[in-house]
């Protein structure tokens, strides 16, 4: 699992209802489509994607998005300190 695999499967990326609330709160964003917001960040050419354990981490600007590498669930997203 690497950056290329994630980008090829970008249409499989999703999150749960709880995930939506958590991501909105953590990133302080007010968007109706959190998944689309995250996908756009992941697809940015400056996004650094790497795997650690069972998760993929996507870092861009001051955001870090955590994705389960097996089922493409966005677990959480944080602003980096």
PyMOL commands that set and color helices and strands:
alter all, ss='L'
color gray80, all
select helices_A, chain A and resi 3-8+10-12+17-27+34-43
alter helices_A, ss='H'
color red, helices_A
select strands_A, chain A and resi 48-52+55-60+63-68+74-79
alter strands_A, ss='S'
color yellow, strands_A
deselect
rebuild
show_as cartoon
